[in-house]
Amino acid sequence: MNALPPGVTRTQDPGGRDALRLDGPGGSVLVAMLGAQVLSWKSPLGEVLWWGSRAEYSPGKPVRGGIPLVFPWFGDHPTDNKLPAHGFARALTWQLAAARPGPEVTLAATDDATTLGLWPHAFALELTIALTDALRISLTIHNRGHAPFRCEEALHTYFALGDVHTASVHGLQGVPCIETAKEPEVDWDPRTPIHFRAETDRVFQGAPDRLELRAPALRRVVALDARNARSAIVWNPWPAKTARLSGMAPDDWQRFCCVETANVKANALAVAPGARHTLALALTCRNA
């Protein structure tokens, strides 16, 4: 696709890798072709996303930050921890399938010999990104095979906070969850909004369609409006785990959290042959 509509530009990410830039009413978005990863959203209120201060733009590897894609498994592989965490969609080189005024782009990826060696299913993925008054993202999974498959998916969004100690996540009060952090907050009240006081890695099931992330240090509220997403994950590594993660400086944990829009674990997808499933997320940002 050579001719692009107004508002869509071919460019490169900070590591010199192929990327697209979208410019519209909602600001500016940078999308890497590797992993179809949204790296930046500069809204009228400033940068909404976060990436590690030691982020590495290496060939074939996703960046720590932005919105990496999770597919077809979440976290470590259930039976082989030598396989890549969070699946392989984030390491695929995606193709531009469509570009429309708005601006809006659709990126696509399919199975190949490498993916079939990791996960023996035929699939097609489409990620559509639109920048209107909001940043709108939808991920469609298509089972191209002759047998059903089970998979997990997530938009693993890193949000800029300014100061994690003052931030909070609203909308998950009373929603069942499992805390998987190794050094979690000892006593937290699940009936109240989430505040960050220790390592946090909570997987919620039966999540509502709307969540809010409040970042007083940035005088900002980000609303997350999801569709067909029954799971949500809220994560911050705190200093001990940060020290073990790539792409991050020792104090990076203080400036972000992840609020992931997902279908994982108990809400993993069962996709019939020929069927499609679409998860959608709209992000809007307003002054607090």
matplotlib code that plots the C-alpha trace (Angstrom):
import matplotlib.pyplot as plt

x = [0.0, 1.8, -0.8, -1.8, -4.7, -4.1, -3.1, -1.2, 2.6, 5.3, 8.1, 10.5, 10.5, 13.3, 15.3, 15.0, 12.4, 9.5, 6.5, 3.4, 2.3, -1.3, -2.2, -5.8, -8.1, -7.0, -3.3, -0.5, 0.1, 3.3, 2.8, 5.7, 5.2, 7.0, 4.3, 1.7, 2.8, 1.4, 4.5, 3.2, 0.0, 0.6, -2.9, -3.9, -3.2, 0.3, 1.8, -0.7, 1.5, 4.8, 7.9, 11.0, 13.7, 16.2, 13.8, 15.5, 14.5, 16.1, 15.3, 12.5, 11.8, 9.0, 9.7, 9.0, 6.1, 3.3, 0.7, 2.3, -0.1, -0.6, -1.5, -1.9, -1.0, -0.8, 2.2, 4.5, 3.6, 1.6, 3.9, 7.2, 8.8, 11.4, 8.8, 8.3, 6.2, 2.9, 3.0, 4.5, 2.2, 4.4, 7.4, 5.7, 6.3, 2.8, 1.7, -0.4, -3.7, -5.7, -5.5, -8.4, -9.2, -9.9, -7.1, -7.4, -5.1, -5.5, -2.4, -2.5, -0.4, -0.9, 0.6, 3.8, 6.3, 7.8, 4.5, 3.3, 6.4, 5.4, 1.6, 0.1, -2.9, -3.7, -4.8, -5.1, -4.9, -6.0, -5.3, -7.2, -6.1, -8.2, -7.4, -10.5, -11.6, -10.2, -7.6, -9.6, -8.0, -9.6, -7.9, -9.6, -8.6, -9.7, -9.4, -8.3, -8.0, -10.3, -10.3, -11.2, -8.5, -8.2, -6.2, -5.6, -5.3, -4.6, -3.8, -0.9, -1.2, 1.5, 0.1, 2.1, 1.3, 3.8, 3.7, 2.4, 1.9, -1.0, -2.6, -5.7, -7.8, -11.5, -14.2, -12.8, -14.2, -15.7, -14.7, -13.2, -9.4, -6.3, -3.2, -0.1, 2.6, 5.4, 5.6, 2.1, 0.3, -0.6, -4.0, -5.9, -9.7, -11.1, -14.2, -12.2, -10.4, -6.9, -4.1, -0.4, 1.4, 3.5, 4.1, 0.7, -0.2, -4.0, -6.0, -9.7, -12.4, -15.8, -14.4, -16.9, -16.7, -15.5, -12.5, -10.9, -7.2, -6.7, -3.2, -3.3, 0.4, -0.4, -3.8, -5.3, -8.1, -7.9, -11.1, -10.9, -14.1, -13.8, -15.9, -15.7, -13.1, -14.0, -10.6, -8.5, -5.0, -3.5, 0.3, 3.2, 6.5, 7.7, 11.5, 12.5, 11.0, 11.9, 15.6, 15.0, 13.3, 14.8, 14.5, 13.9, 15.9, 15.7, 13.2, 11.0, 8.3, 7.3, 6.0, 3.7, 1.2, -0.3, -4.1, -4.6, -7.7, -7.9, -9.5, -7.2, -7.2, -10.8, -12.0, -9.6, -11.3, -12.5, -12.6, -14.4, -13.1, -13.8, -14.9, -13.7, -13.5, -12.9, -11.8, -12.1, -10.8, -11.4, -9.1, -10.1, -8.2, -9.5, -8.2, -8.7]
y = [0.0, 3.1, 5.9, 6.8, 9.1, 12.4, 11.8, 8.6, 8.7, 6.1, 6.8, 5.0, 4.4, 5.7, 2.5, 3.1, 0.3, 0.7, 2.5, 4.5, 7.9, 8.9, 12.6, 13.5, 15.3, 13.1, 14.1, 11.9, 8.1, 6.2, 2.5, 0.1, -2.5, -5.0, -6.4, -3.7, -2.0, 1.4, 3.1, 6.6, 8.6, 12.3, 13.6, 17.2, 16.8, 15.2, 11.8, 9.2, 6.1, 5.2, 3.4, 2.3, 4.9, 2.2, 1.0, -1.2, -1.0, -4.3, -6.3, -8.8, -7.7, -5.6, -2.4, -2.1, 0.3, 1.5, -1.1, -4.5, -7.3, -10.5, -13.6, -16.6, -17.1, -14.8, -14.7, -17.7, -20.6, -23.1, -26.1, -24.7, -21.7, -21.6, -20.1, -16.3, -14.8, -13.4, -15.3, -14.3, -11.7, -8.9, -10.3, -10.7, -8.2, -7.0, -5.7, -2.6, -4.0, -0.8, 2.9, 5.3, 9.0, 9.6, 8.6, 4.8, 1.9, -1.8, -4.0, -7.8, -10.9, -14.6, -17.9, -19.1, -21.9, -20.2, -19.7, -23.2, -24.5, -22.6, -23.1, -25.5, -23.5, -21.5, -17.9, -14.4, -11.3, -7.8, -4.7, -1.6, 1.8, 4.9, 8.4, 10.5, 12.2, 9.0, 6.4, 3.4, -0.1, -3.4, -6.8, -9.5, -13.1, -15.4, -19.2, -20.2, -23.9, -26.9, -27.4, -25.1, -23.5, -21.9, -18.8, -15.7, -12.1, -8.7, -5.1, -4.7, -1.0, 1.0, 4.3, 7.3, 8.4, 10.9, 9.4, 5.9, 6.6, 9.1, 7.2, 5.0, 2.6, 2.8, 0.4, -2.9, -2.6, -5.9, -7.7, -11.2, -11.3, -13.2, -11.4, -13.0, -10.6, -12.2, -9.3, -7.9, -5.5, -7.5, -6.1, -4.3, -3.8, -5.1, -3.0, 0.2, 1.7, 0.3, 2.3, 1.3, 0.5, -2.6, -4.9, -5.3, -8.0, -8.6, -10.5, -9.6, -11.8, -10.4, -6.9, -4.1, -2.4, 0.9, 1.6, 4.9, 5.5, 8.7, 10.3, 13.4, 14.1, 14.7, 16.3, 13.7, 11.0, 8.3, 6.3, 2.8, 1.7, -2.0, -4.4, -8.2, -8.1, -10.0, -9.8, -6.9, -7.0, -4.2, -4.3, -2.4, -4.2, -2.1, -1.7, -5.4, -6.8, -3.7, -4.6, -7.9, -6.4, -5.3, -1.8, -0.1, 2.1, 1.3, 4.1, 3.6, 1.8, 5.1, 6.6, 4.0, 1.2, -1.2, -1.6, -4.5, -5.1, -8.9, -12.3, -14.6, -17.7, -18.4, -16.2, -17.5, -17.7, -20.8, -19.9, -22.3, -23.1, -20.1, -18.0, -14.5, -12.7, -8.9, -7.2, -3.4, -0.6, 3.2, 5.5, 9.0, 11.5, 14.5, 17.0, 16.0]
z = [0.0, -1.3, -1.2, 2.4, 3.4, 5.2, 8.8, 8.2, 7.6, 7.2, 9.6, 12.0, 15.8, 18.0, 17.1, 13.3, 12.8, 10.5, 12.0, 11.2, 12.6, 12.9, 13.4, 14.2, 16.5, 19.4, 19.0, 17.5, 17.7, 16.9, 16.0, 15.4, 12.6, 14.9, 17.1, 15.9, 19.2, 19.9, 21.3, 22.0, 22.2, 22.6, 23.4, 23.7, 27.4, 26.9, 26.6, 27.9, 27.6, 29.3, 28.2, 30.1, 30.4, 29.2, 26.5, 23.9, 20.3, 19.2, 16.1, 16.7, 20.3, 21.7, 23.7, 27.4, 27.4, 25.1, 24.3, 23.6, 22.4, 24.2, 22.1, 22.2, 25.9, 28.8, 31.1, 31.0, 28.7, 30.7, 30.0, 28.6, 30.3, 27.5, 25.2, 25.1, 27.9, 26.7, 23.4, 20.1, 18.5, 19.9, 18.0, 14.6, 11.8, 10.9, 7.5, 6.8, 5.5, 5.2, 5.9, 6.0, 6.7, 10.3, 10.7, 11.0, 10.1, 10.2, 10.6, 9.9, 10.8, 10.1, 11.2, 9.5, 10.0, 13.1, 14.9, 14.0, 15.7, 18.9, 18.7, 16.2, 15.0, 11.8, 12.7, 11.4, 13.5, 12.7, 14.8, 14.0, 15.5, 15.1, 16.4, 16.7, 19.9, 21.6, 20.8, 19.7, 19.3, 18.3, 18.0, 15.9, 16.2, 13.3, 13.5, 10.0, 10.9, 10.9, 14.7, 17.6, 19.6, 23.0, 23.4, 25.6, 24.6, 26.1, 25.3, 27.9, 28.2, 30.2, 31.4, 32.5, 36.1, 37.2, 40.7, 41.3, 45.0, 44.3, 41.4, 41.6, 39.5, 39.8, 38.6, 39.9, 43.4, 44.5, 41.3, 42.0, 41.5, 42.2, 43.4, 41.8, 43.0, 45.0, 47.5, 47.5, 49.8, 52.9, 53.7, 51.0, 50.8, 47.5, 48.0, 47.5, 44.4, 43.8, 45.3, 44.9, 48.1, 47.1, 44.2, 42.5, 39.9, 40.2, 37.7, 37.7, 36.2, 35.2, 34.7, 33.9, 30.5, 32.0, 34.2, 35.2, 35.9, 38.0, 38.0, 40.2, 39.6, 36.0, 36.7, 34.5, 34.3, 31.6, 30.9, 29.5, 27.7, 26.7, 24.6, 24.7, 27.5, 30.6, 32.3, 33.6, 35.0, 37.1, 37.5, 39.0, 39.7, 42.7, 43.1, 43.8, 40.6, 38.6, 39.2, 37.4, 34.3, 31.1, 29.7, 33.0, 35.4, 39.1, 39.8, 36.8, 38.8, 40.4, 37.1, 35.6, 36.0, 33.6, 33.3, 30.8, 28.8, 28.4, 28.2, 30.2, 32.5, 33.4, 30.6, 27.9, 24.5, 22.7, 19.0, 16.7, 13.2, 10.9, 13.8, 14.8, 18.1, 18.5, 21.6, 21.6, 23.7, 23.6, 25.7, 26.5, 28.5, 30.5, 33.0, 36.6]

ax = plt.figure().add_subplot(projection="3d")
ax.plot(x, y, z, "-o")
ax.set_aspect("equal")
plt.show()
